[in-house]
Amino acid sequence: MSATAPATQAPASPFNRNHPFASRLRENAHLNKKGSAKDTRHIVIELGSAGPTYVCGDSLGVVPRNPDHLVDEFLQKLGLTGDTSLREILAATVILNRVGKKFVKAVADKAAGPARDKFQALCADEKRLEEYVLDRDVVDVINDAPGVKFDPAELPGLLNKIAPRLYSIASSPDHRPGEVHLTVAVVQYTTHGRPKQGLASGYLAGLTQAASVPVYVQPTRHFHLPAPDRDAIMVGPGTGIAPFRAFLQHRAKHGHTGRNWLFFGDQHAATDFLYGEEFGAAQKAGHLHKLSTAFSRDQAEKIYVQHRMEQEGAELWRWLDQGAYFYVCGDAKRMAKDVHQALLKIAALHGGKTPEQAEEYVSVTLAKTDKRYLKDVY
């Protein structure tokens, strides 16, 4: 086996979360086909020659803004529509789509009549308060306390600050130089009779051609490509596909000889196979050596990527035994844990290990000693 190649890193950037680069939107395209229950976007951002640089495995920090309609509705409810400076502060610096306890408690202090009694009782019960703020935005709260008034100067201090959102980069820097690509799942839901969106995903989905987008690169500490001659097994269901699209682009561009095996999953093959045509072309070109898919809603029994791993466990074990790197990207709460359990089963069944030995191999040897089990989960 060859030694692992030293991790390539982009040069230090002058841009960061407090000093983002003003990039431009080049493309905002739907990845799901008509009939899908999801809205996933392929976002292309122009960095040019002056913007930050990146390597495969890095993330892009996006500094979002609140949508104009939500800012306007909030100000209208408060009777503050004429304050343009407050409008910009609310749009750019504080979170409006998820309310915090501090704002609810301020409303409790300022409300009158039955609303005051209701909010005072709510704020006296921590569990009820937790439940109340879980699915409400600022307008929902004002709707529950009509007529409440605030001094414009105090409002920003009562609301939580906007933080940048990190997205795994979905392109190689050498694929289309001067650009960075993202794979964004638009969060959409309805609560208390009003449609809502995730702050960052809704912001990106609403961008139009040439809109300014404040961004910076967050370098990865560990999620790097393997050496050119090493095999890579990549598990990325849904938007977890993003860094592996970048990996495949980069390995093809630079003629890496290691094999590539991709596991992808989503709901329906006909509508939710993100970048399916690209991956089909990569297979035909010989850059993607094996593609295993799991479309959970295309049959009566739900099938996920971990089930495909177990079905192909004998071959997966051979790859690992021959020095392949194993990558997983996506949901940390369920998917990554299920994938980990599948790895343990494969090590036991096909590696002939006891449960204790399988745990030692996967969690210690593979992950820590060899550093061949790498995660980008969130």
N, C-alpha and C positions, 0 to 999 in steps of 0.2 A: 504493500500500500504506500502511496505517496504521502508526503507530509501535507498538512493543511496549508493552503496558500495564505499569506498574511492578509488580513482584512484590509480592503481598499476603503479609504475614507476621503470624502470631499474636503477641500480646504476649508479652514475656519471661515465662517460667514459673518459679515457685519450686521446681518439681519437676525432678529430674534422676536420673541413674543411682545416685547416692549417697543421694538423698532422693526415692524414688518416691512416687507417689500411690496410696493404697489404694482401688482401684476395685472394682467388683463385676461378676461375670459375669451377663449377662442372657440370652444365648442361645449354645448350642453345638450346631450343626446339621450333619448330613452333607450335602455338596454333590454327591457322586457318587451315582449311582443303583445299585441292587442289581445285582451282577454285575461291577462295576468292580474293577480290580486296585489301585485307589488309594483312599486315605482322606483326603479334603480337607474341612476344616471351615470353616464360616462362623461366626466368633466375634464376638459382640456384647458390648461392654464398656460398662458404665454409668459415665460420668464425672460426671454431674450438673452443678450450677452451680459446685461447688467444685474440680473437677478441672482438669487442664491443657486448654488450647485448642489447636487445630491448624488448618492449612489444607491444601487438596489438594496432594499431593506430599510431605507430611511422612511420617515413619515413627513407629511406636509402639515404644518400648523396653519389653520385658517381662522382669521378673526372675523366672526360674523356680526351682522347687524339685525335688529328687529325689523320685521316687515312694516312698511308704512301704514298699512290698514290697522295694525294692532296699536301702534303708537297713537295714531289719530283717534281711534276709538277710546283708548284710555284717557287721553287728554280731554276728549269731548265729555266723557262721563264725569270728569273732575271740574269741568268748566274752565279749562286752561288752554283752549285752542289757540289763543293769540300769542303764546310765549314761544317764539321760534328757537331761542337758545335752549330752553328746556326740552323742546322737541328733539333737537340734535343730541343732547345729552342722553335722553331716554333711548333714542334709536341706536346709539353707538356704544354705550357703556354699561347698561344694566339689563338684567334678565327680566323680561315681561311675560314670557310664555310659561314660566313655572314660578309660582309665588313662594316666598319664604315666610317663616314665622314672624320675623321682625315687622314686616309690613302688616300682617294680620293683627298683631298686637297694637300697632299704631292705629289701625282702623277701629279696634275695640275702644281705644281711648277717645277717639273723635266722633264716633257714631252717636246717634241720639235715638231716644224712644226704644221700641222693641228690638231694633237692630243692635243697640248698645248692650241690652241684656243678653241677647243671643251671643254676641261676640265675647262679652266678658265671661260668660259661662264656658264658651269654647276654649278660650285661652287659659282657663283655670284647670282644664283637663288635658294633660300632655298627650295622651293617646288619641283623643278626639282631634286635637290640633294637628297631630302628625297625619291623620287620615284626611283631614280637611285640605291641607296644602298639597297632598299627593297628586291630585289630578286637576288642580285649578290654576288659572292664570290670573293676572292682576285685574282684568275686567270682570271675571267671575266674582271676585271678592267685592268689587265696587257694586256689582249688581245686587249683592246680598246686603249692602249698606248704602242704598241710594241717598244722594244728597250730601255724603261725607265730603269735607273740604280739607285740602292740604295747602300749606305754603309751598310755592314752587321750589324754594331753596332747600327744603327738608326732604323732598321726595327722593332724590338720588341716594341719599344716605340710608334710606329705609329698604332699598332693593339690592339684591345680590348682584355682584359684578359679573359681567360677561368674561368668560375665559375662552381662550382659543380651543378649537377642536382639532385633534390630530387624526389624520387619515393616512393609512398605509399607501405608499406611492405605487401606482399601477403601471409604471413605464420604466424602461431603461433610459438612463440619460443619453445613451448613444442611439436610441431608436429614432427619435425626432428631436435633435438637439435644440435647446432653448425652450422646450416644453416640459410640462409635468402633467401626468394623467392621474385621475382619481376615479374610484368606483364607489358611488354614494347611494346608500339606501335612504330614500326620503321617508322620514317618520311622520305618519299622518294618523290622526285619531279624532274622535268627537267625544267631548265630555260636557255635561251641564248644558246641552243644547247648542254647543258652539264647536265648529271644526277647528282643529289645531294642528300645528306642525312642530317638528323638532327645530330648535333654534338654528343650528348650523346646517343641517340637511335642507331645511326649508329655505334658508338664505341662498345656498348654492343652487337649489332647484329653480329659484326665482330669478337667477341672474340672466341677463341678456347679452348678446354679442358685444364685446369690447368693454363690458362693465369692469370697473376697478375692483380687484380682490386683494386685500391685505394678507400676505402669506410669509412664512419662513420655514426653513427646513429643520426638523428635529432629527439629528443623526441617531442611527441605531447603535446600540452598544454590542449587540451580539447576533442580530438576525442577518448575517452576511451570506453571500453565495459560498458554496464549497469550492475547493480547488477545481480547476478546469477538467481534470480527469476523474473526478469523483461523481458517483451517481447521486441523484436527489429524488427523494420521495416527498411530494408536496400535497398537503391536505388543506383545501381551502373552500369550504362550502359558502354559498352566498357571496357577500362582498369580501369574504376572506380570500377570494381568488386574487385580489389586487396585487400583492407582492409577487405572486407566482407568475402572473402575466409578465411582470417586469423581469423576473428571473429567466423565463423562457426566451424573451426578446434578447436579453443580454447574452445568454449562452449561445443562442443561434448566431447572433451578430459576430461574436468573437470566436466561433468555431470550437467551443468546448466539446470535449470528447466524452464526458460523463453522460450517462443515460438520465432521462427525465421521466418520472412517473407522476401523473397528476390525478388526484382524487377531487372531484367536484360534485356538489350536491345542491339542490334547490327543490322547489315544489313540482313544477311540470317541465318536461323536456321541451315541449312545443313553444312555451312562452318564457321560460326562465333560465335557459341555458346561456348564461352570460359569457360573451366572447366565444360562443360555440363554433362559429365559422372560422375564427382565428385559430382555435385549437385543432380543428379539423385540418386546416391548411398546414399547421405545424407537424401534425402526424404524417401527412403525405410527404412533407419535405424531409422527414426523418429527424426532426428536432425534438418531437415529443414521442417518446418510445412506447408509452403506455398511458391510456386514459381510462379511468374508472369513474363512472357516474352513478349518482344515487338521486333519483327524482321521487321524493317522498309521497307525492299525491297521485302518482300515475298507476297505482295498483291498490288493492284493498288494504294490504299491510304496508305500513309506513317503513320505508327503507332509507337509512341515512348512511353517511360516509363510513361510519365505524362498522356497519354491517358489511359493506363492500370490502373493507380491510380484512375482516375476519374470513369472508368468502375466499379471498385471494391471499390468505395468510401464509401459505407455504412459500409462494413466490416472494411475498414481502419479506419474509424471514431470510430468504436467500440473499436478497438485496442488502439487508442490514448486515448479514453475516459477512458479506463481501465489502463492507465499508461504506455503504450508502448513508447519506445524511437524511434525517427525517425532520420535516418542517410542518408546523401546523399554524394556521392563522384564522382568527375569527372569534366567535363567542366563547368567553372564558367560563361562564357559569355552567353550561351544559355540554356543548359540543366538545370542547377541549378535554373535559373530564371523561366523556364517553370514548373519545379517541385514545386517551391514556389507558383506559381499561381494556380497550381492544388490543393495544400493544402488549399489555401484560398477558392477555390470553394467548396471543400469537407466540410470545416468547416461551410460554409454558407448553403449548400444544406442539409447536413446530421446532422449538429450540430445546425441547426435552427438559425444561427447568421446573423445579418445584415452585409454588407460588412465591416463596421467600426469595428464591434465586431469580425469578422473573422480575420481582420488584427491585432487587439489587441491580440487575442488568439494565433495566429501563431507566430507573430514577438516579442511579449512581454512575454505572459504567458508560451508558449511552449519553446521558444528559450532562454529567459533571466531568468525568474523566476524559472521555473522547470528545465531548462537546459536539455531538452529532444529532442531538434531539433538541431542536430550537423552536421556540414559540413566540408568536406575535399575537397575543390574545387580549381581549378587552371586554 
